Amino acid sequence: MARDGAIYVCQACGAVHGKWSGQCGACNQWNSIVEESRSAPPGAMKPATGAAARGRGVQFETLQSDTPEPPRIITGVTEFDRVCGGGVVPGSAILLSGDPGVGKSTLLLDVAGRAALSGRRVAYISGEEAIEQIRSRAKRMGLEKAPVELASATALRDILGTLKRERFDIVIVDSIQTLWSDAHEAGPGSVTQVRACAGEMVRLAKSQGVAVILVGHVTKDGQVAGPRVVEHMVDAVLSFEGERGYPFRILRAAKNRFGATDEIGVFEMGDAGLREVANPSALFLGEGKDRAPGAAVFAGIEGSRPVLVEMQALVSKSAYGTPRRAVVGWDTGRLAMVLAVLEARCGFGFGDQDVYLNVAGGLRINEPAADLAAAAALISSATDVPLPQGCVVFGEISLSGEVRAVGRAEARLREAQKLGFDRALAPPLTVKHKGVGVTSVTRLTEAVERISQNRY
């Protein structure tokens, strides 16, 4: 049983239990329940008596307003502003998460430095690094002259007191797991402390009109550490991703109240910090002049930006009884569907062959328009016939073997022409684009015939 004034809280989902157990009954996580002292949650109401118990009432407003919308804060990091929806909204709270060492602090120091150089007042509060460490990184990035106001602190009361007296445009806290509130006896990083500190920082953003950016750690399975309620408190949740062995970093928005959630920002990590990549297509394409069998260039869309990426497939005889299916950068279930359609509708048998599919460059593709590109790479590898060097492929495949149209075809063709491609294998299009010849296919059998016979 719990001792007096103690509760047991799951550190994965925030569920409260009356006693300790090895597994949380709410999220089924093992060894995640920790004893914490009982304390009133932040903002909890005290019992009222008399007229105060009835409440003062709520004043309602209309949707119309004469107050102009405040302009967004342009930080100067174009890729970061793109993912935020065109800049940081004053009074918003943003949570940035990512694996250890991916470059979260480097990215935010770049944002802070460039925003400060543009005339904004920026505060950078770190609970994990000393000020000299931050200065050393800024010198390596060439931002040592940026007028960023640095502080190394973890006490929430001291931080809030300073931020309420001073007027800042952007406040960066690295990280939310290091802050602690003296109103709670739980240790820093616990569910109680993370929820309380995040709630206070969000209230500061709304009341003072300052943009607050919080750094959040991630767990072993890639989820934001702490209770999920923190993600619901903030206005935007950004994820900074990077594959080991690749210098590329992808910034995505999992939640954004002020913009789209399908935009991406592309960076390249170097000795002097992060470098913005204005043209990701040239980054993710292979550099070889002759395209090998099993490679197809997919013309995709990431948010509002067209991106060309190479999809690589390898089909080989299986040495064991059970053939392997290995996928990197694409959905495994989607590959199984494409293989089933190729076998049922086109006569290709993969039952005794290993299939490997890889998206070059470490990018992850989620849109169905990559079906035809994956099928083309598989057909090219199985028949040992390479696709033309100047050809891009896109289109969705249905279970009946039909090749269906996809959106924003003109933007895909425009990006292909910009990078020197002159032909495309795609479903019938309603738009025409000069400079790129389109070979239309309505069924997957037509695509198989054209690829195997090299007719475009």
N, C-alpha and C positions, 0 to 999 in steps of 0.2 A: 504494500500500500504506500501511497505517497505520503511524505512527511508533511507536517502542517505548513501551509503556505506554498506548497510546491505542486507543480503540474508536470506532465510529460508531453513534450511536443515533438512531432515528427519534423526532422530537419529537411525532408524532401518535399512535403506538401503542406506543412503547417498544421496538420490535424492535432487536436488536443486529446489526450487520453488520461483516464483517471489513475492508471498504474502503468508500470513499465512492462513492455513485451518485446520479444525479439523481432516481430514483424508488425508493420503498420497496417491496420485493417482498412485504411482509406486508399492508400496507393500501393500496398503490397511490397513496399521496400523493406529489406532486412537491415537490422542494426542501425536504424535511422532515428530512433526515439531517444531523446535526451531529456534529463530532468532539468527544469527551469523553475525559478521562483515565480510565484503568482504575483502579478501586478496588473493594474488597470491599463487597458490599451490606450494609446494616444488618442486624445479627443473624446474620451468616454465621458458621458454626462453624469453629473451627480444628482441624487434624488432632490427634486424641487418640491416646495410646499406653497400653499396659498395660491395667489393669482399667477405666480410664475409657473405652476404646474400645468396650467392650461396653454402656455405658449403665447408668443406675441403675434403669431400669424406670419404668413409668407406673402410678399408682394410679387405679383406676376407682371411680366413684361411681354411685349409683342415681338414678332420676328423682325420687324423693321427697326432700324436704328440710324440716327444721324451721325453717329461717331464713326469716323473713317477707320478702316482696318489698319493696324500698325504695319509698316513695311517689314519684310523679312530681313534678317541680318545675313548679309553675304560675307561668309568667312574668308573667301579667297581660295579655298580648296574646292575646285570645281566639282570633282567627283563626290565629295562629301555633301556639297550643296544640292547636287542632283538627286541623291538618294533621300535627302530630307524634304524634297519637293520644291526646290528652288531657293533654298536658304533656310536658316533657323528662325522659327517663329518666336518673337518675344513672349515670355511668360510660359513657354513650353518646357516639359521635362522629357529628356531623352535618355534611354538606357542603352549603353553600348556593351555588348558581350563578345567573347571570343576566347579561343584556347590560350593557355599561357605561352608567351613568347611570340604570338602572332603579329604583334605590333600595335596594340590598342593605345598604349601610352605614347608611342611615337606618332600615331595618327592624331591624337588629341593635342599633343604639343604643337604639331604642325598647324592644326586648326586654330589653337590659341595664339600662336605667333603671328600668323598671317592676319587674323582678325584684329589683333592689337596694332599691327603695322598699318591697317586701314583706318585707324582712328577709334576703334571700339575699346572699351575698358573691360579687360578680361582678368579673371582670377583663376588660378590653377592651384587647387588644394590637393596635396598628395598625402595619403596615410601609409604608403608603402615605401617611398623613397625619400631620401634626404634632399635638401635643396641643392647641394653641390652635385648630386647625381643628375638632377634635372638640368642644371646649368651645363654639365658636360654633354648631355645629349643635345641640348639646344645649340651648343657650339659646333658639334659635329654636323648638325643639320643647317648651319648657317643662320640661325635665328637668335644669336646671342644678344643682338641689339634690339630685339622686339620688346616693347614695354609691357610684358606680362607680369602681373603681380603674383609671386609665388608664396606658398605657405605649406608647411608640413605640420598637419594637425589631425587628430582623430576625435577629439571631444566635440560632440554635436552642439552642446550648449555654447561653447566658445565660438564655433563656426557660425552658428545662427546669429549670435549677438553681433559679430563683426559684419556679416552680410546685411543685417538690418540697418546698421549705421551707415555703411558705405553704399554707393550706387554703382552697380556693375551691369554690363550688357550680357556677358556670358560668364557662367561659373562652372568650372569643371572639377568634379570630385573623383579621385582615383584612389581607392575604390569604395563602393558602398559597404562592402563587407568589413572594412577596417574601421568604420565609424561606430561609436558607442554612445549611448544616452545614459546619463546618471539616473534617469527615472526608472530604469529597469536593471535588475540585478543579473540578467543573463550576460554571457560573455560576447564579445564582438564576433560577428559572423553568424550568430545564432538566428533562428527564425524570428524571435521576438525583437532583437536589435535591428535586423535588416528591415523588417516591416515598419518599425517605429521611425528609424532614421530616414528611410525612403519617404514615408508619409510626411515627415517634417520638411524635407527638401522640396517635395512637390508643393506643399502649402506655401513655402517661401517663394517658389516660382510664380504661383498664381497671384499672391498678394503683392509682391514687389515688381512683377512684370519682367523678371530676369530669366533668361534662358539657362536652364540647369542641365548639364550633361553628366550622367552618372556612369561609372564603369562597373560592370558586374562580372564576377567570376562565373565559370561554367563547370559543371560536374563532369564525371568520366564519360557519360553518355551524351555530352554536348548540350545539355539543358542549362538554363540560367540558374545558378545556385540560389538557394533560398526559396521562399514560398512563391507560388505562381501569382499571388495577389500583387506582387511588386510590378509585374508586367502589365497588370490591369490599371495600376495607379498612374503610370507614365503615359505620355502622349505618343511616343514612338519607341520602338524596340529595334535597334540595329544590330546586325550580326557581322562580325569581321572574321572572314574565313581564309584559310590558306592551307594548301596541301604540302606535306613535307617533301622536300626535294625540288620544289618549284619556288621561284622568287615572287610569284604573282599572289596578290591578295584581293579578295572580292568582298565588297561591302554591300550587304543586303538589308532590306527593311522587312522585318517580320510583322510589324505593326506600324502604322503611320496615320494619325488623325488629320494630318495636313498635307498629304500627298499620296502618291501611288505606292503600293507595296511590291511591285514587280520591277522596280528600277535597280540597277546595280552600278557600283562604282569600282573601277579597276585600278589597282596600284601595283607597283613593282618595288620590292624591297632591295635596297642597295646599301653601300657603305655609308652614304650620307643620309640615310633615312628612306622614306617612301617617296616614290616618284609617280605622278599621275600618268595614266596611260590614256591618251586621247583617242587612239584607234585600236581597240582591243582585237579587231579582226586580224590585223597583221601580226598580233602577238600569238594568237592561238592557231594560226595556220602553219603547216610544215614549210620548211625552207627549200626542200628539194625541187629541182626543176621537173623531174619525171615522177609522176604519181605511180606508186606501186599498187599491185592488185590488193584489194581489200580496203582501200582508202577512198572516202567520199567526203566532199566538202559540203557541209550543211549551212544553209542560209537561215539563221534563226533570228528571233527577236527577244531581247532582254529589256523589258520595260518599254521605253520609247526609242531604244537604240538597236539598230540591226547589227548582228554579230555573225561573222563567218568563222566556223570552227571545223576542224577535220575529225571525222569519225573513222576509226580504224577497226577492222574486223579480221579475225583469223579463224579459219575452219580447217581442222586437221583430224586425222583418223584417231579415234579414241584407243588408248592402249589398255584400258580397263573395261570392266563390264558396264559401268555407269558413266556416261559421258559428262564432262564438266561444262558448266555454264558460268562464266566469269564476266562481270560487268563493272566498269569503272566510269563514273560520270553520267550514268543513265539508269532508268528504272529497270530492275530485273524482271518484273512482271510484264513490262512493255516488250522486252526482248522475247520473252516466252510467247507472247501473242504474235509477234512478227514471225517467229520461227514456225508457229502452228499454221499461220496463213500461207507461208511459203510452201509448207509441206502439203496442206490440204488443197490449195488452189493452184499451185504452180508445179507440183511434182518434185520439189526439192526435199530430200530426206536427210535429216540431221540426227536421226536416232542413234547412229553409231559414230558420231563425230563430236569432238570437243569444239565449243564455240567461245571465243573470247571477243569482247567488244570494249573499246576504250575511246573516250573523248579526250583528244590531245590537249595538252596545256593545263589540265587540272580543273577545267570548267565543268559545272554540272548543268545538264540540260533537262528541263521539265516539260517543255511543250510538246504536244502530239505531232507537230509538224515535222519532227525528226524521224518519224516512222519510215518514210521513203528513203531517207539518207542511210538509215541503219540497214534497211533491206538491200539497198544498192551496194553497200560495203560488204554485206554477207554474200550477195550474188557474185560480186567481183572476186572475192576470195575463193568461193567454191568453184568458179569456172576458170580462175587464174587469168582473168581478162581485166586490165586496168581501165578505169574511167578516164576520159579525156582530161588533160591538165587544166583546161579553162572551163570546166563544167561545175556548176553547183546543183544541189539536189534539195528539194523540200516538198512535203506533202504528207497528209494523214492517210493511214491505211485502215479500212474497216474490216470486220471479220469476214465479209463476203468477198474480199479481194479488191474492192473498189478503192481508187485513189481519190480522196476528197480534197476540196479546196481549203486553203488556210487564209487567215487574215494578213493584211499588210504585205501583199505580194510585191507591190511596186517598190516599197522601201527595201525589201530583200534584194530585188534586182538592181536597184540603184547602188546598194553597197557592193554587190558583186562586180558591177561595171567599174566602180571606183578602184577596185583592187585588181583589175585586169582580166576578169572572167567575161567570156563572150557568149556562153550558152548555159542553159538551165534545163534540167529534167524536173518537170513539175506537173501538177494537175492543170486542166484547162483554165486559163485566166481570162478575166473580163477586161483587164487592162493590158496595154501594150507598152513596152519599154524599148526605146531605140538603143541599139548597141548590144543588146543581149538577146540572142535567138532562143526561143522557148520551145522545147520538144514536149508536147502535151501527151500525157498518158492518162487514160481513164480507169484502167485496171492494172493490177500488179503484174499480170501476165504480159502485158505490153512492155512494161519496164524491164522484166526479165529478158524478153526477146531482144530488146534494143541493147541492153548491156552485154549479153552474151555474144551478140553478133556485131557489137561496136557500131551500131547505127544510131545516129543522133541528128 
